[in-house]
Amino acid sequence: MKEHSRTYDSEMFIDTFEHTFTYIAGFMRNVHRFAERNALTCPYREKTWTYPQLNGEVNRLARALMESGVGKDDVVMHQLFNCAEFLFLYLAPHKIGAISCPINFRLSSGETAYILDDSKPKVYVYDAEIKAVAEKALETASHRPDAVVMVDITGKEAPFAGSVAYNDYAGRFPDEEPGVERPSHVYDEVTRLYTSGTTGMPKGVPLNNINDILSAHDVIMHYPLSPLDKTMNMTPWFHRGGLYSGGPNPTMYIGGEAVILRNFDAPTVLDYVEKYHLTYLTGVPLTLKMLKEEQQARPRDISSLKGIVTMGAPLEKNLCIECHKVLTENIFNGYGSSEAFWNTFLRPFDLPRMAGSAGRSCTDDDMAVVKLHPDRLAEPDDRVPKDGETVGEVIVKSPAKCAYDYINKPEEARKKYYKGWLYIGDLATWNEQEYVTIVGRKDDMIISGGENVHPVQVEEVLNEHPRVASCVVAGVPDEKWGEIVAAYVIRTDDSLNVKDLDEHCLNHPMLSKYKRPRLYKFVDELPMTATGKLMHYKVREQAKEDYAKGVLEKA
């Protein structure tokens, strides 16, 4: 490709930008310019790290990783609850040109083994709470990491054979800089997240330095965040929304303070708001509802709150109005994906008027609703009318926050990325003001408690039972979890019951417990297309009716 001629000498700009416009450089600026400021607080440990202290812990870990042979483009995988070590493991690989790869601590051993084999990490770090799952995963996986490390915030657990405690692994190293000059290029992968694939198995989403930096910028300008803010993301940090939406990524980049919440509990969160003078909370609409109810029952001083951001599901109008009265008038709602972060946003001036919609596109993003074709992706300009009624597929263009690829899955990438657009797979309408309203999911994904559950994966597990002839699963609305999984099963033996199937799912190595069906119905036939494909949308409609009638059996 012929280099474009410029009106100025761009050589120094290109060299400086491409090799120093990195996320870790932004963090390091805060280490010296905000040397007196707190960066991280763990209420459980009753411990706070200033920016220099946090940097020292990151340096120790970086040096330990280097001794384990971790270098350029190597993967450091960690399966942790929210904790200080999670943040150390996010930052330390950046310092040495490696890739930080947080994965879901709720995954089964089989799913974890699949990811270990997919990314082949040099180092794997697990949480003591999932020690049994981690050990089983390593036994199952073909790949063997060079080092396996356990994080235990209680100090009571011993690592399983072949692994080592975190403090023994990293604590013996000095806190000086690891000395890797220009560890990464702006286009180098620095973070890798895993999301559910179209077949239910996780797929790796690569994120480069520009993605990490401009994701931080997006949050900083939409909240907005300042160095004086104290944030708490109430969701797990391994999610794009957990790590990036008011989580460690933007907070460390702007120079604020992140307060750790290991597990969501509404009374605890409100206590922390009062104690630590938190300014922003981030969660899902379900957590907002629980906070509202707790604040009504036992009011705290939450006057420090500047706003609450929700994501992962639409925010209902009535809940928004109630939360305005009880919690704060500054409520936000974001919509997006692991691949491209959030791409539409409802700001306080949109609410409660547009509650229930996904909002309009974010500042740096483009969004459209295009026609559905059974055999191909629509062209980006093949759009449905902006009438608030015609259903199409949501597509987004997010060059700042998306790397437009999947790890080891070129076919999957071609199905999702086209001409600079991400085809999310959600069905929606939009109006003349370009507010998008989600009406369903092209791939029938179930969202339970903010987690993606793909019907195909659950169906495959159920079909492995020797007395199951066939099955189909769908989500039904649930007040607590948003959706729960309902299964329609054709059995080969009438002795098969719900208890048998629930035990089968609970003990299956390839199915996380939260993905298992909670409701069942035994049937004689399933709705199928002429080509033999299950018609999930019909099952979803039937499941809602059956649930309302109370004819589904509880597991």
LUMTIDREN-623697 format. One record per residue: residue in three letters; x, y, z of N, C-alpha, C in turn. Coordinates in steps of 0.001 Angstrom, whole numbers, plus 500000, padded with zeros to 6 digits. Layout:
BEGIN
ALAXYZXYZXYZ;...
END
This chain:
BEGIN
MET500844498808500000500000500000500000500887501253500000;LYS500599502154499101501380503386498993501110504280500187;GLU502175504758500813502017505616501983501462506976501561;HIS500485507441502320499858508726502036500833509863502336;SER500984510785501395501861511939501633501167512933502543;ARG501956513590503400501384514515504372502011515896504215;THR501346516885504744501829518265504668502848518573505755;TYR503162517575506600504127517803507682504902516513507893;ASP505987516608508633506806515439508945506151514689510102;SER505503513553509811504728512829510825505511511705511498;GLU506777511549511183507544510406511663507589510345513197;MET507873511481513845507963511467515301506598511226515938;PHE505572511832515360504222511608515891503866510130515831;ILE504098509506514685503719508103514515504491507227515493;ASP505775507442515601506599506633516497506159506810517950;THR505942508060518352505549508333519735504164507786520031;PHE503226508056519132501846507599519347501762506079519390;GLU502345505412518413502167503974518294502849503185519405;HIS503875503757520021504606503012521033504421503522522458;THR503814504678522630503649505193523994502208505545524356;PHE501294505544523363499883505777523677499277504445524111;THR499666504032525320499261502733525855498512502926527171;TYR497706501925527508496940502028528750497862502120529954;ILE498917501300529978499791501288531148500499502632531315;ALA500751503347530219501361504674530325500415505630531035;GLY499121505495530769498141506328531463498105506048532951;PHE498161504769533320498210504408534733499466504968535387;MET500595504859534717501852505311535303501870506825535509;ARG501175507562534669501089509017534900500464509298536258;ASN499463508508536613498798508723537899499661508319539078;VAL500588507381538849501476506936539928502334508092540425;HIS502781508970539516503624510079539977502848511382540153;ARG501822511633539342501136512918539524500115512873540661;PHE499622511689541003498674511534542115499273510623543186;ALA500532510848543494501257509956544397500640509884545789;GLU499930510934546185499339510959547525497926510390547551;ARG497401510046546401495976509714546295495749508207546381;ASN494619507837547013494241506429547096493764505938545732;ALA494197504719545371493785504108544115492784502985544331;LEU492952502214545399492156501003545578491911500763547059;THR490662500397547377490312500066548760489576498737548788;CYS489995497853549697489321496575549913488680496598551294;PRO487350496759551363486685496773552667486859495468553437;TYR486900494343552732487014493052553404488332492963554167;ARG489409493394553521490719493352554165491003494593554996;GLU490128495592554860490331496894555521491696497460555146;LYS491942497463553829493242497896553327493061498822552130;THR493895499859552081493877500812550966495280500939550390;TRP495333501007549054496600501195548357496604502571547695;THR497650503356547908497835504573547123498302504167545730;TYR498388505121544826498858504788543481500282504223543493;PRO501224504814544221502563504205544265502562502816544903;GLN501755502620545953501695501304546586501102500255545652;LEU500051500647544934499465499741543957500488499394542878;ASN501210500383542410502218500159541386503297499193541878;GLY503657499304543151504654498392543712504188496946543670;GLU502913496717544013502374495357543959502334494838542522;VAL501988495717541602501970495342540185503374494970539716;ASN504371495727540154505759495438539769506220494086540298;ARG505863493770541542506238492460542095505662491333541234;LEU504394491485540887503757490450540075504389490389538683;ALA504668491541538097505286491559536769506610490814536782;ARG507391491017537823508686490336537928508494488826538123;ALA507475488448538897507195487019539089506779486378537768;LEU505962487084537010505527486565535712506712486384534767;MET507618487357534789508800487255533922509651486048534307;GLU509761485777535600510532484601536028509859483309535566;SER508513483355535411507778482187534902507856482078533380;GLY508625482969532765508795482912531325507773483682530532;VAL506955484479531211505942485263530523506598486440529817;GLY506306486570528537506865487662527755505873488169526736;LYS506368488705525651505559489335524620504452488407524120;ASP503208488894524213502017488220523689501647486934524414;ASP502307486626525517501884485472526315500628485823527108;VAL499830484802527397498553485006528092498702484679529566;VAL498188485589530412498088485365531855496601485303532176;MET496117484115532502494682483906532723494374483912534215;HIS493318484617534590492929484616535996491419484469536132;GLN491031483625537061489630483268537306489318483638538754;LEU489009484924538945488920485482540292487625486238540528;PHE487192486213541770486189487164542218486848488549542263;ASN486050489598542406486620490943542531487532490998543757;CYS488764491399543536489729491493544635490916492312544149;ALA491812492655545061492978493461544693493850492736543683;GLU494002491423543847494860490653542941494330490686541512;PHE493014490806541353492453490938540012493057492157539317;LEU493110493267540030493659494489539447495161494354539194;PHE495883493701540118497312493459539881497493492676538572;LEU496614491687538365496711490818537190496209491490535925;TYR495440492544536064495059493338534898496221494218534444;LEU496935494805535401497974495783535075499345495170534799;ALA499724494142535548501087493607535423501403493090534013;PRO500503492341533357500828491909531990501048493073531029;HIS500309494180531223500515495364530389501967495845530464;LYS502574495693531641503925496229531839504992495433531100;ILE504695494183530754505726493339530159505330492846528762;GLY504275493459528187503877493104526829503051491841526729;ALA502546491352527853501721490141527857500240490510527774;ILE499379489503527865497939489696527709497235489256528984;SER496471490167529589495674489850530767494360489239530319;CYS494028488070530853492833487345530407491983486906531600;PRO491071487773532063490160487363533133489032486499532583;ILE488670485445533309487558484608532871486559484417534008;ASN485376484005533640484228483888534535484484482855535631;PHE484350483262536892484548482321537999483348481392538174;ARG482270481645537429481088480786537510481137479631536512;LEU482156479580535670482228478531534662482418477154535305;SER481928476134534619482163474764535061483607474381534767;SER484015473227535277485390472767535036485629472486533556;GLY484618471939532876484763471654531458484889472912530627;GLU484090473927530947484164475205530235485504475885530482;THR485976475805531725487282476384532055488396475666531298;ALA488306474349531235489309473574530495489307473959529016;TYR488130474178528464488022474591527061488780475898526824;ILE488633476859527739489308478147527589490807478005527803;LEU491208477162528742492640476918528940493265476384527656;ASP492576475494526980493109474941525735493030475944524589;ASP492063476847524652491890477826523576492966478908523632;SER493275479411524827494234480518524957495629480082525393;LYS495747478881525945497050478331526345497869479322527184;PRO497351479703528337498078480682529169499384480127529721;LYS500363481005529851501615480649530515501390480489532019;VAL500521481346532550500213481338533978498703481346534143;TYR498201480549535068496769480486535380496603480745536872;VAL495764481712537212495534482100538603494071481853538933;TYR493811481153540017492432480821540391492114481330541798;ASP490835481511542060490364481948543369490161480728544267;ALA490505480870545531490369479750546465488932479240546547;GLU487971480123546299486558479709546371486190478714545276;ILE486953478681544181486645477751543093487787476742542921;LYS488449476421544011489621475546543955489288474198543310;ALA488166473619543663487799472312543125487563472376541615;VAL486903473433541173486651473608539735487960473795538992;ALA488846474614539536490131474882538890490972473611538778;GLU491020472838539842491810471608539833491263470626538797;LYS489941470472538744489315469589537776489563470077536352;ALA489489471396536159489722471958534828491131471646534333;LEU492117471780535205493500471501534821493711470017534532;GLU492991469156535244493066467722534967492465467394533608;THR491425468149533230490700467889531982491406468480530769;ALA491983469662530937492586470381529806493839469673529290;SER494079469856527991495316469329527398496496470247527697;HIS496230471553527756497291472531527991497696472565529458;ARG498974472697529701499503472807531059500224474147531223;PRO499682475079532004500374476347532250501707476112532962;ASP502643477010532751503947476897533406503862477171534902;ALA502878477968535300502686478252536727501194478336537010;VAL500791477784538158499399477838538612499415478437540014;VAL498598479477540210498667480275541435497278480404542041;MET497189480336543360495919480498544063495872481820544817;VAL494763482543544669494500483753545448493485483407546524;ASP493828483692547763492919483429548886492904484647549796;ILE491815485401549762491771486624550566491552486340552043;THR491169485083552388490955484744553801492242484282554474;GLY493192483771553691494424483248554260494259481900554923;LYS493140481213554658492850479942555337493003478722554437;GLU493021478930553120493046477807552189494476477471551764;ALA494700476200551543495988475748551010495822475446549522;PRO496797475785548689496699475480547254496687473979547022;PHE496022473556545939496086472129545607497466471807545034;ALA497794470543544988499117470097544547499420470609543140;GLY500600471170542989501002471708541695500737473193541542;SER500112473802542540499882475252542507500515475884543743;VAL500600477214543711501283477932544782500439479125545212;ALA500540479507546463499803480661546975500351481944546345;TYR499470482912546135499853484153545456501006484856546160;ASN500937484968547476501995485693548198503344484999548051;ASP503331483667547993504584482931547790505094483132546370;TYR504165483340545443504535483502544039505115484882543758;ALA504425485932544239504819487294543871505449488088545006;GLY505168487702546252505587488522547387507069488625547605;ARG507839487709547054509287487701547306510072488613546367;PHE509379489228545421510072490066544444510076491531544869;PRO511083492304544462511121493737544793510039494493544030;ASP509737495696544503508655496477543893509164497456542837;GLU510394497294542375510912498173541337510311497824539967;GLU510367498788539065509828498586537724510495497395537040;PRO509739496617536250510334495453535584511309495814534476;GLY511291497065534021512302497528533079512087497118531639;VAL510855496864531259510556496541529857510196497842529146;GLU511064498279528239510841499530527531509866499317526381;ARG508889500217526250507884500118525189507321498699525083;PRO506632498229526118506186496828526134505176496466525054;SER504412497455524558503408497096523555503156498242522584;HIS502685497864521419502287498783520355500801499096520545;VAL500341500200519994498933500567520189497979499502519673;TYR498389498725518672497517497704518096497710496325518724;ASP498656496188519644498878494902520296497731494564521236;GLU497380493280521272496385492815522237496966492916523641;VAL496223493541524545496663493664525936495677493033526909;THR494420492899526484493389492305527332492581491330526481;ARG492219490205527064491385489231526357490222488831527275;LEU489013489040526788487820488644527520487169487462526823;TYR486378486700527558485652485588526965484153485800527111;THR483459485556526017482015485684526001481423484420525407;SER480144484176525615479507482971525094479449483002523581;GLY479748481892522953479687481791521500478313481380521024;THR478118481345519719476805481013519170476454479551519397;THR477429478728519720477134477344520076477144477153521583;GLY477256478220522312477242478137523761478618478096524384;MET479657477733523627480992477697524188481612479095524129;PRO482456479431525102483031480784525140483921481076523943;LYS483993482353523577484930482767522529485715483976523006;GLY486983484026522624487879485072523095487732486360522309;VAL487625487463523039487509488794522438488803489563522714;PRO489621489811521684490862490552521906490613492055521993;LEU491336492712522882491261494169523017492685494718523007;ASN492909495751522192494235496335522108494337497590522972;ASN495499498222522958495711499420523784494705500524523465;ILE494446500739522181493485501785521815492108501454522356;ASN491699500182522257490413499770522816490346500035524315;ASP491412499673525027491418499862526483491383501344526855;ILE492163502149526136492206503584526455490887504266526103;LEU490366504012524908489166504730524486487903504183525131;SER487939502965525643486849502496526504486840503304527798;ALA488038503541528330488147504382529530487658505793529242;HIS488084506367528115487635507708527737486121507780527619;ASP485528506723527051484075506699526864483350506840528200;VAL483794506064529181483178506132530511483453507478531166;ILE484679507948531039485067509210531672484182510347531199;MET483850510386529905483036511493529411481541511256529573;HIS481099509991529639479663509759529757479158509838531200;TYR480010509484532188479513509556533566479237511003534019;PRO480162511943534015481600511843533720482384511506534986;LEU483588510950534805484476510633535918485553511687536050;SER486001511905537283487128512796537547488076512096538511;PRO489282512621538716490210512010539665489688512015541108;LEU488660512801541382488128512866542742487040511833543004;ASP486670511058541979485571510114542135486002508819542798;LYS485044508230543512485210506910544115484127506005543530;THR484560504963542840483619504122542119483500502737542747;MET482334502132542548482147500725542911481325500072541814;ASN481933499146541099481191498344540142480685497118540885;MET479369496967540929478741495923541736478663494586541009;THR479162494530539773479133493294538998480533492681538959;PRO480647491416538554481989490801538449482848491526537430;TRP484108491714537758485011492476536897485415491719535636;PHE485188490393535562485606489666534368484750490024533150;HIS483589490663533374482751491128532272483339492401531657;ARG482988492676530403483344493973529807482719495090530635;GLY481461494911531018480802495930531831481396496059533213;GLY481873494948533782482446494999535120483800495671535155;LEU484654495335534209486016495877534169486046497307533641;TYR485147497618532693485241498894531974484191499928532374;SER483040499524532829481982500493533144482095500952534596;GLY482868501983534805483051502463536174483839501498537030;GLY484490500528536384485318499568537100486773499998537093;PRO487697499062537261489123499417537345489656500150536118;ASN489227499752534908489800500342533702489688501864533666;PRO488499502464533699488431503922533639488882504599534920;THR488645503945536064488979504566537345490490504729537492;MET491246503691537130492706503787537217493263504735536167;TYR492579504870535041493082505739533977492881507211534307;ILE491779507543534985491504508943535310492178509357536614;GLY492557508381537450493201508709538721492249508746539886;GLY491112508027539778490156507951540880490467506788541810;GLU489486506469542632489645505373543591488549504335543358;ALA488936503065543261487989501965543118487846501262544463;VAL486617501031544869486333500298546104485765498944545714;ILE486349497888546252486043496525545813484770496003546468;LEU483907495394545667482760494634546171482907493215545658;ARG483113492284546556483364490900546142482081490209545684;ASN481030490360546445479726489800546109478656490847546375;PHE477670490937545486476631491946545667475738491627546857;ASP475499492640547659474561492585548777474088494018549001;ALA472786494259548822472275495629548843472585496367550147;PRO472354495782551315472697496503552548474174496872552628;THR475042495940552214476480496200552257476862497348551333;VAL476293497363550126476613498431549173476245499785549744;LEU475053499908550295474620501200550833475449501596552053;ASP475845500611552843476749500905553963478066501474553445;TYR478579500899552350479833501373551780479683502770551169;VAL478548503037550557478317504387550018478453505406551133;GLU477843505108552263477876506026553406479280506100554020;LYS479936504951554177481235504909554849482350505509554006;TYR482372505172552708483483505587551848483145506788550964;HIS481928507288551085481484508446550288481628508169548792;LEU481096507022548372481168506638546968480395507624546108;THR480908507871544908480249508824544013479503508144542858;TYR479965506951542429479286506239541344479168504755541670;LEU477985504225541418477735502792541478477391502315540076;THR477814501090539752477481500498538462476950499095538686;GLY475823498784538033475240497457538189474243497165537089;VAL473271496335537394472201495991536459470886496459537074;PRO469817496554536269468540497030536816468072496259538042;LEU468358494954538097467972494163539263468634494686540531;THR469923495033540470470603495552541650470058496929542024;LEU469674497701541027469084499011541299467802498852542099;LYS466990497892541703465730497625542406465981497217543853;MET466972496367544077467279495899545426467841497026546292;LEU468648497905545692469166499060546435468042499992546837;LYS467100500184545918465959501065546198465139500530547367;GLU464875499244547341464075498630548409464800498684549749;GLU466103498468549751466878498511550988466958499938551537;GLN467133500914550666467202502299551112465869502751551679;GLN464766502260551134463449502583551680463267501965553060;ALA463794500754553248463626500054554518464545500605555599;ARG465790500906555233466775501405556206467604502503555555;PRO467150503728555593467839504825554888469258505062555413;ARG470179505290554471471541505716554795471769507099554206;ASP472882507693554611473293508948554000474035508613552710;ILE473346508758551576473958508451550284474094509728549449;SER474218510844550142474276512133549451475533512298548604;SER476556511448548830477778511544548031477579511048546599;LEU476522510260546361476316509666545040476070510719543973;LYS476860510655542922476625511494541749475740510788540729;GLY475755509465540750474948508746539782475067507244539936;ILE474102506543539327474101505086539267473929504688537802;VAL474820503828537334474781503382535943474343501930535912;THR473341501621535067472918500244534890473195499809533462;MET473238498508533269473548497936531951473039496508531940;GLY473123495864530790472792494450530703471340494137530441;ALA470436495098530694469007494885530479468324496246530430;PRO467154496316529792466421497596529768465997498017531177;LEU465941499305531369465509499870532642464040500255532528;GLU463191499623533334461755499893533272461443501295533790;LYS460407501900533209460060503281533525459660503460534983;ASN458809502578535505458351502717536888459500502581537872;LEU460416501624537604461579501461538482462446502704538435;CYS462622503265537255463417504481537114462832505621537943;ILE461529505796537859460858506874538610461032506677540110;GLU460872505434540574461016505145542004462449505386542474;CYS463412504996541649464823505178542029465224506644542022;HIS464624507426541144464852508874541170464478509455542530;LYS463410508970543086462925509493544364463764509015545538;VAL464217507771545480464843507140546649466373507195546615;LEU466969507077545420468424506944545329469105508193544769;THR468872508495543507469482509656542870468729509980541595;GLU468731511231541203468095511612539944469005511345538750;ASN470272511092539017471221510823537931471367509319537722;ILE470498508795536884470527507377536541470824507259535050;PHE471668506283534714472095506055533342471822504596532995;ASN471667504291531712471500502908531284472263502704529975;GLY473182501740529968473980501466528777473628500134528160;TYR473829500035526853473554498787526130474721498496525197;GLY475151497240525159476250496900524273476588495432524308;SER477894495129524204478339493741524092479777493625524580;SER480218492389524788481619492172525158482552492636524050;GLU482121492472522807482975492804521685483267494294521575;ALA482289495138521877482435496575521603482010497458522769;PHE481945496882523976481528497626525160480109498145524969;TRP479750499275525596478401499789525347478437500695524118;ASN477322500732523419477261501491522170476074502421522092;THR475057502199522923473980503174523075473853503485524556;PHE473286504648524840473299505124526223472072505984526486;LEU471477505770527641470429506658528147471038507518529236;ARG471000508818529030471553509763529989470442510271530899;PRO470801510925531995469756511407532905468681512238532226;PHE469046513030531203468021513853530551467092513025529656;ASP467447511742529405466573510845528650465531510164529533;LEU465778510175530835464967509389531758464111510262532664;PRO462898509772533006462340508449532683461632508372531323;ARG461634509459530564460847509524529325461126508350528401;MET462410508003528200462754506951527255463149505647527945;ALA462782505482529200463057504229529904462411503069529145;GLY463107501947529111462635500797528353463335500668527021;SER463833501799526494464628501743525269466095501562525641;ALA466917501307524628468356501172524863469089502491524679;GLY468359503552524296468974504851524130469481505092522716;ARG470277506140522599470894506493521317472382506194521368;SER473025506249520204474424505848520115475317506712521005;CYS476390506088521513477377506798522319478152507782521441;THR478893508657522080479532509782521396480393509357520207;ASP481193508318520363482120507908519304481588506760518444;ASP480338506355518655479800505179517980478713505538516970;ASP478550504669515979477408504717515080476546503483515341;MET475255503610515124474337502517515367473251502562514316;ALA472730501399513921471637501337512961470851500053513198;VAL469640500012512646468819498801512670468589498409511217;VAL469100497237510840469057496819509432468089495659509239;LYS467766495408507991466810494358507653467389492973507952;LEU466485492047508187466871490670508451466781489854507174;HIS467844489104506900467851488205505751468182486800506241;PRO467481485787505765467703484432506289469045483831505914;ASP469669484317504835470867483669504317472111484548504295;ARG472012485772504785473171486668504707472993487844505656;LEU474091488549505878474031489789506643473512490905505754;ALA472717491771506311472256492939505560473421493898505335;GLU473363494635504254474330495703504059474104496772505130;PRO475152497459505569474993498463506625473974499562506295;ASP473773499837505017472807500874504648471435500302504286;ASP471250499000504471469965498343504184469118498378505458;ARG468597499542505775468019499788507093466492499736507092;VAL465948499394508258464491499388508395464030500817508657;PRO462753501113508410462248502466508660462357502856510135;LYS462571504155510369462638504673511741461224504989512215;ASP460409503912512336459009504102512683458633503566514054;GLY459614503015514766459327502474516088458535501183516047;GLU458357500609514860457544499393514730458252498280513961;THR458964498616512891459587497606512050460802497004512749;VAL460815495680512857461883494985513572463034494655512629;GLY464240494905513072465452494544512343466540494144513307;GLU467759494017512789468904493647513617469744494873513934;VAL470153494983515191471012496089515609472434495855515117;ILE473023496879514515474445496831514170475103498098514725;VAL476373497978515101477086499124515661478463499234515016;LYS478918500445514875480287500715514432481007501387515586;SER481993500679516134482685501164517329484190500972517174;PRO484813501716516261486248501516516007487134501828517201;ALA486645502617518138487451502964519307487533501828520311;LYS486492500988520376486377500039521483486330498586521046;CYS486483498329519752486317496978519223487511496618518332;ALA488045495404518491489176494959517664488716494162516440;TYR487427493915516311486849493261515126487412491861514849;ASP487544491058515902488026489696515690487696488849516911;TYR487801487524516728487742486570517823489022485740517789;ILE489422485248518941490612484422519034490310483023518493;ASN491096482590517509491003481232516960489661480898516315;LYS488871481921515958487549481656515398487265482580514203;PRO487979482389513111487767483265511955486361483159511375;GLU485757481969511422484403481822510884483398482597511723;GLU483565482543513038482690483310513926482846484806513666;ALA484081485239513456484328486661513200483630487114511928;ARG483665486273510897483017486656509641481504486756509770;LYS480935486038510729479489486093510952479072487355511702;LYS480009487948512423479687489077513306480197490420512802;TYR481321490439512076481947491686511666481885491840510147;TYR481397493001509706481225493207508265481318494691507955;LYS482283495036507106482466496412506650482570497416507810;GLY483266497021508861483483497911509999482350497938511000;TRP481346497082510803480193497034511702480174495706512461;LEU479657495757513687479421494567514493477931494244514439;TYR477620493048514009476236492578513950475951491823515249;ILE475342492533516198475229492039517567474334490809517666;GLY473273490759516840472344489635516911471078489944517679;ASP470945491174518171469721491573518859468719492136517853;LEU467448491903518110466373492421517283465800493666517932;ALA465499494682517120465080495952517691464277496771516691;THR463638497814517209463059498873516397463803500161516724;TRP463647501188515868464175502503516211463234503571515675;ASN463342504757516291462441505830515900463210506952515195;GLU462505508033514880463112509119514118464272509774514857;GLN464254509730516177465351510298516965466479509273517193;GLU466318508099516591467301507018516649467452506406518045;TYR466371506435518827466335505640520048466016504205519657;VAL466812503281520162466660501864519843465907501161520966;THR464965500308520611464247499498521594464441498026521244;ILE465065497282522135465343495865521912464060495067522123;VAL463760494184521163462534493386521258462819491888521348;GLY464026491473521130464350490057521205465789489812520813;ARG466153488549520701467526488179520370467518487242519178;LYS468274487599518198468359486788516983468837485376517304;ASP469717485235518246470266483922518580469615483302519812;ASP468497483906520285467704483325521387468461483218522703;MET469472484040522896470218484017524142469299484340525317;ILE469509483621526424468793483875527673469735484641528591;ILE469252485694529231470079486449530165469513486250531567;SER470234485528532399469790485211533754470776485783534755;GLY470316486725535568471202487356536549472355488094535914;GLY472132488617534693473177489339533981474151488450533229;GLU473959487121533294474835486177532607474158485635531356;ASN474926485445530298474399484857529069474278483347529192;VAL473117482824528831472885481380528785472374481050527390;HIS473153480274526628472723479941525276471932478642525296;PRO470715478634524725469881477422524739470587476191524208;VAL471379476339523155472010475175522519472892474415523502;GLN473643475137524319474528474468525272473727473665526289;VAL472657474255526825471833473569527820471137472368527181;GLU470660472548525960469983471451525262470928470281525021;GLU472167470586524673473135469515524435473377468703525703;VAL473449469389526834473659468687528111472451467820528450;LEU471249468368528316470037467596528616469926466380527694;ASN470258466573526432470136465478525467471117464340525730;GLU472139464589526533473073463532526889472485462549527899;HIS471404462974528567470773462050529515470196460867528755;PRO470457459643529188470027458458528419468510458320528263;ARG467742459010529101466280458891528990465633460129528372;VAL466450460979527760465925462150527049466018461890525547;ALA464874462006524877464852461834523423465200463132522723;SER464649464223523200464910465538522625464430466598523599;CYS464871467825523379464464468900524281464656470244523614;VAL464102471264524227464334472644523819464204473503525071;VAL465022474552525175464949475428526339464720476867525896;ALA464131477647526781463869479064526533463860479790527862;GLY463980481095527809463926481899529018462511482359529318;VAL462176482388530605460903482970531028461202484114531986;PRO460397485168531972460662486317532844460648485924534314;ASP461588486483535056461671486228536486462010487529537190;GLU461281487826538257461441489114538935462837489284539516;LYS463405488197540034464710488293540692465859488244539697;TRP465822487277538753466968487013537887466836487607536492;GLY465722488243536197465493488763534857464878487690533978;GLU465568486563533834465057485382533154465593484145533854;ILE464815483062533812465306481757534244465053480778533109;VAL465769479672533140465721478718532041464590477714532262;ALA463766477555531237462705476541531231463010475530530139;ALA462815474249530438463116473177529478461868472367529157;TYR461660472126527875460608471224527393461301469959526916;VAL460895468815527489461639467572527290460723466460526792;ILE461188465782525739460564464529525310461383463399525920;ARG460768462574526716461501461511527399461232460145526752;THR462211459275526860462061457924526324461472456975527348;ASP461471457416528607461001456575529716460207457449530661;ASP458967457081530921458115457910531777458599457987533216;SER459562457155533587460083457225534958460999458437535161;LEU461457459027534065462316460209534173461552461359534801;ASN462139461997535810461469463115536476462384464328536561;VAL461838465402537079462572466665537151463810466546538032;LYS463697465823539139464838465650540034466005464984539322;ASP465694463964538504466749463279537753467488464244536830;LEU466718465088536125467331466017535177468127467104535883;ASP467618467569537028468341468606537762469668468066538278;GLU469672466831538779470921466223539241471893466024538082;HIS471358465640536929472188465476535739472888466778535371;CYS472144467880535408472721469186535062473705469671536117;LEU473356469482537386474238469929538460475586469215538428;ASN475593467968537991476819467173538006477550467167536669;HIS477020467891535692477634467857534367478841468797534323;PRO480002468324533849481216469162533870481199470303532857;MET480278470267531890480266471294530854479130472296531024;LEU478493472322532196477388473261532402477511473929533761;SER477648475263533751477673476010535008476321475876535700;LYS476327475886537013475091475678537775474038476727537460;TYR474474477962537210473485479011536971472788478848535628;LYS473338478007534738472746477822533422471686476715533401;ARG471591475940534469470692474785534429469223475226534444;PRO468330474429533849466898474769533891466367474768535318;ARG465517475708535603464829475758536909463367475343536775;LEU462886475230535528461504474848535257461487473802534147;TYR460557472854534233460479471780533253459030471498532858;LYS458889470955531668457611470403531232457898469247530277;PHE457292468099530566457449466943529694456380466990528609;VAL456811466855527351455906467004526205456108465842525234;ASP455183465727524266455249464663523270455904465113521973;GLU455933466432521730456563466941520514457084468350520752;LEU458006468773519880458610470094519973458369470845518669;PRO458230472164518739458018472928517504459281472965516647;MET459149472533515396460293472447514488459961473126513167;THR461007473622512507460833474141511155460771472976510170;ALA460494473294508916460421472249507903461764471566507705;THR462843472270508032464178471691507880464689471049509162;GLY463825470946510172464185470244511390464853471072512462;LYS464814472402512347465414473258513359464382473607514426;LEU464836473645515669463947474015516772463532475468516649;MET462261475730516899461730477097516803461698477701518204;HIS462845478273518596462975478793519960461981479902520258;TYR461681480736519279460785481853519566459388481359519916;LYS458952480236519325457644479690519679457665479087521083;VAL458784478444521413458924477875522750458922478981523797;ARG459601480090523470459645481208524403458243481747524684;GLU457436481878523654456057482347523828455252481359524646;GLN455398480052524340454671479028525075455096478979526538;ALA456411479136526775456923479078528144456349480195529005;LYS456212481386528432455617482499529182454186482173529587;GLU453435481606528647452041481239528949451978480150530012;ASP452789479115529846452787478008530807453238478456532189;TYR454202479364532213454692479874533503453592480650534208;ALA452884481467533433451790482251534014450673481338534536;LYS450465480226533863449419479278534275449875478376535413;GLY451177478348535678451704477517536747451806476047536406;VAL451967475737535107452017474326534701453444473818534523;LEU454430474661534766455823474216534682456275473691536040;GLU456995472579536035457484471987537278458796472623537697;LYS458919472951538975460142473563539478461182472504539815;ALA462424472828539494463526471911539810463875472009541287;
END
